[in-house]
Structures are given as structure tokens and as C-alpha cells.
Amino acid sequence: MTRRRLRTEDLIDRLAADIRPRHVESRIRTRRLWVVVILAIVVPALLLARPLRADLATRLADGMFVTSVATSAMIFITGVLALLIVRISPLSRSWLLLPLIVLGLWLVSEFTSIALDVSREGWRAFAFETSPQCPLVIGIVGIPIFFAMLGLGGIGLILWRGPTITVAALSAFSLPATMLNLFHGLDTGAMVLLWHFGAIAIFSMTAAFLLNRRIPRIVCDWLAL
């Protein structure tokens, strides 16, 4: 891969980060660790506060449902992996494409599910079902996960701010959307795309738009930028 020349302001930011006092770095690392610990406790507790969907055993026997949930979960997993790799080796920016590829696979599985539903049920496969709790849960759970994911970006936020923020947001909001499949049933692929993918897309685009041009100072301090 061709090496990218750092812009002057990027180089200044990197040098400034390198001269940050050790006690400040220690406080930042401790703060991040506490956030990760709290999320690791609170997120499962929030999601497990309600019983599993009654038809889960039946749904797990459905290959399309399993494929949908698995590819959705892989968006989060590959997002974490990509951010960690870019943090360790900033020149490995191609890894940021991995969660987007998995997102494409998830969308293919959902559109395939819609096609099968249409072949069996006709236009009833697009029957509208209100589920405002889906975007509400995705937003409430996904926002703190998003900021925790930004903490994994490290130098990637300086060199590749837009792609790094996009991957962090996409991965963060995909996690609660994935878990919702186990607790709240949406019977058709069309409803999953409307409520789950719709919420993920809106939250991710909003986060990328707000933070791409300028990251607030309080967020910069937490991210040690």
C-alpha cells in the first residue's frame, strides 16, 4: 500500500499527543477502562431485562434468520477488529472496509429474505408493523458504545477521521440491533430493514456528519486527541 504523507496539522497533533504528561495519559486510560467495564455490565443487563422471544427456538431453525443475525453481529465484531488494527498500524486503512463488506452481506441476506417472503405471501410481506422501541433501544444503547468504539480508533481518528467515525458508529449501532432479534420479533425482512437498518443508518450518518468536521473538545480530551 502506498504510504500517505502526513499533513502538517496531523503531524503537530501526533507530536502533541506524544508529549502529554504521563499522569494525564494514566487518567485517560483509567477513564476508558471504567467506561468499557460499565458498558460490559450495563449493556447485557439492559438487553436481558426482558425475556427472550417466545418463538426463538423455531426461528433458530430458520437458516435465513440465523444468517441475518450472524452477519449483523459480524458488523460489530469486524468493526472492533478494524479499529484495533488501524490503531496499531495506521497505514492499514484498508481494514476499515471490512465492516462495510459485512454490512453488504447482511443487506443481501435481508433482501433475500424479502424475496422469499414475497414469493410465499405476495404483497403481505410488506405489511406495516409499528415498532418505535427498536430505534429507541438502538439509540440509547448504541450511543455509549459508539464513544467507547471511538476510543479504539486512536491515531486513526487523526489520519482517517471520516472512515474511522463511520465504522465506529456503524459497528456500535449494529450491536443492539443484533441483540434485539433475540428479544423482539419482526416477522419480515422488510420490517427489519425499516426499523433496524433504518435506525442504524440514521444514527451512523448523524454521528459521522456531526463529528467529521469538528470533534468537540470534551470528546477530544476523552479520546486523548
Order of alpha helices (4+ residues) and beta strands (2+ residues): alpha-alpha-alpha-alpha-alpha-alpha-alpha-alpha-alpha-alpha
